[in-house]
């Protein structure tokens, strides 16, 4: 558990340091993300973005467990 928390903390730290670069990527605007806009109403369902994040996180966790 300690190793997992340390790795998670490092991932969050790295994401924070690279945040200015990361916000330039089109995450949240991928094909497959559902955006419904009407007057006085907006709903956003990031289906593709969450699938991509899930795949990346799964890969990272697999690599951490492998080594």
ZADO-1210 file (C-alpha; in nm, 4 decimals, padded with zeros to 6 digits):
<atoms>
<atom x="00.0000" y="00.0000" z="00.0000" code="UNK" pos="1"/>
<atom x="00.2850" y="00.2374" z="00.0793" code="UNK" pos="2"/>
<atom x="00.4476" y="00.1843" z="-00.2600" code="UNK" pos="3"/>
<atom x="00.1153" y="00.2427" z="-00.4353" code="UNK" pos="4"/>
<atom x="00.0570" y="00.5703" z="-00.2514" code="UNK" pos="5"/>
<atom x="00.4092" y="00.6903" z="-00.3276" code="UNK" pos="6"/>
<atom x="00.3704" y="00.6103" z="-00.6980" code="UNK" pos="7"/>
<atom x="00.0275" y="00.7743" z="-00.7082" code="UNK" pos="8"/>
<atom x="00.1732" y="01.0833" z="-00.5413" code="UNK" pos="9"/>
<atom x="00.4565" y="01.0959" z="-00.7934" code="UNK" pos="10"/>
<atom x="00.2120" y="01.0648" z="-01.0823" code="UNK" pos="11"/>
<atom x="00.0050" y="01.3524" z="-00.9445" code="UNK" pos="12"/>
<atom x="00.3216" y="01.5585" z="-00.8907" code="UNK" pos="13"/>
<atom x="00.4410" y="01.4975" z="-01.2472" code="UNK" pos="14"/>
<atom x="00.0968" y="01.5799" z="-01.3876" code="UNK" pos="15"/>
<atom x="00.0986" y="01.9026" z="-01.1845" code="UNK" pos="16"/>
<atom x="00.4405" y="02.0015" z="-01.3126" code="UNK" pos="17"/>
<atom x="00.3441" y="01.9349" z="-01.6732" code="UNK" pos="18"/>
<atom x="-00.0058" y="02.0856" z="-01.6427" code="UNK" pos="19"/>
<atom x="00.0657" y="02.3842" z="-01.8722" code="UNK" pos="20"/>
<atom x="00.1682" y="02.1389" z="-02.1460" code="UNK" pos="21"/>
<atom x="-00.1104" y="01.8875" z="-02.0737" code="UNK" pos="22"/>
<atom x="-00.3935" y="02.1398" z="-02.1100" code="UNK" pos="23"/>
<atom x="-00.2916" y="02.2003" z="-02.4724" code="UNK" pos="24"/>
<atom x="-00.3835" y="01.8407" z="-02.5644" code="UNK" pos="25"/>
<atom x="-00.7394" y="01.7886" z="-02.6922" code="UNK" pos="26"/>
<atom x="-00.8514" y="01.5782" z="-02.3935" code="UNK" pos="27"/>
<atom x="-01.2161" y="01.6428" z="-02.3333" code="UNK" pos="28"/>
<atom x="-01.2763" y="01.7236" z="-02.6976" code="UNK" pos="29"/>
<atom x="-01.2192" y="01.3798" z="-02.8459" code="UNK" pos="30"/>
<atom x="-01.4573" y="01.2176" z="-03.0925" code="UNK" pos="31"/>
<atom x="-01.7010" y="01.0127" z="-02.8893" code="UNK" pos="32"/>
<atom x="-01.7348" y="01.2638" z="-02.6063" code="UNK" pos="33"/>
<atom x="-02.0982" y="01.3628" z="-02.5731" code="UNK" pos="34"/>
<atom x="-02.1795" y="01.7331" z="-02.5388" code="UNK" pos="35"/>
<atom x="-02.5411" y="01.8487" z="-02.5234" code="UNK" pos="36"/>
<atom x="-02.5903" y="02.2250" z="-02.5289" code="UNK" pos="37"/>
<atom x="-02.9246" y="02.3959" z="-02.4985" code="UNK" pos="38"/>
<atom x="-03.0204" y="02.7383" z="-02.3688" code="UNK" pos="39"/>
<atom x="-02.9389" y="02.7556" z="-01.9964" code="UNK" pos="40"/>
<atom x="-02.8273" y="02.3910" z="-01.9997" code="UNK" pos="41"/>
<atom x="-02.5070" y="02.2099" z="-02.0848" code="UNK" pos="42"/>
<atom x="-02.4155" y="01.8472" z="-02.0159" code="UNK" pos="43"/>
<atom x="-02.0814" y="01.6904" z="-02.0942" code="UNK" pos="44"/>
<atom x="-02.0172" y="01.3138" z="-02.0891" code="UNK" pos="45"/>
<atom x="-01.6482" y="01.2387" z="-02.1655" code="UNK" pos="46"/>
<atom x="-01.6824" y="00.8771" z="-02.2857" code="UNK" pos="47"/>
<atom x="-01.3735" y="00.8628" z="-02.5120" code="UNK" pos="48"/>
<atom x="-01.1592" y="01.0651" z="-02.2759" code="UNK" pos="49"/>
<atom x="-01.2356" y="00.8367" z="-01.9816" code="UNK" pos="50"/>
<atom x="-01.1657" y="00.5249" z="-02.1911" code="UNK" pos="51"/>
<atom x="-00.8294" y="00.6703" z="-02.2894" code="UNK" pos="52"/>
<atom x="-00.7429" y="00.7636" z="-01.9291" code="UNK" pos="53"/>
<atom x="-00.8509" y="00.4202" z="-01.8110" code="UNK" pos="54"/>
<atom x="-00.6242" y="00.2504" z="-02.0649" code="UNK" pos="55"/>
<atom x="-00.3267" y="00.4694" z="-01.9716" code="UNK" pos="56"/>
<atom x="-00.3754" y="00.4163" z="-01.5984" code="UNK" pos="57"/>
<atom x="-00.4190" y="00.0410" z="-01.6472" code="UNK" pos="58"/>
<atom x="-00.0974" y="00.0290" z="-01.8492" code="UNK" pos="59"/>
<atom x="00.0924" y="00.2268" z="-01.5855" code="UNK" pos="60"/>
<atom x="-00.0319" y="00.0052" z="-01.3040" code="UNK" pos="61"/>
<atom x="00.0564" y="-00.3075" z="-01.5032" code="UNK" pos="62"/>
<atom x="00.4081" y="-00.1747" z="-01.5600" code="UNK" pos="63"/>
<atom x="00.4479" y="-00.0887" z="-01.1913" code="UNK" pos="64"/>
<atom x="00.3399" y="-00.4379" z="-01.0862" code="UNK" pos="65"/>
<atom x="00.5633" y="-00.5976" z="-01.3497" code="UNK" pos="66"/>
<atom x="00.8769" y="-00.4316" z="-01.2139" code="UNK" pos="67"/>
</atoms>
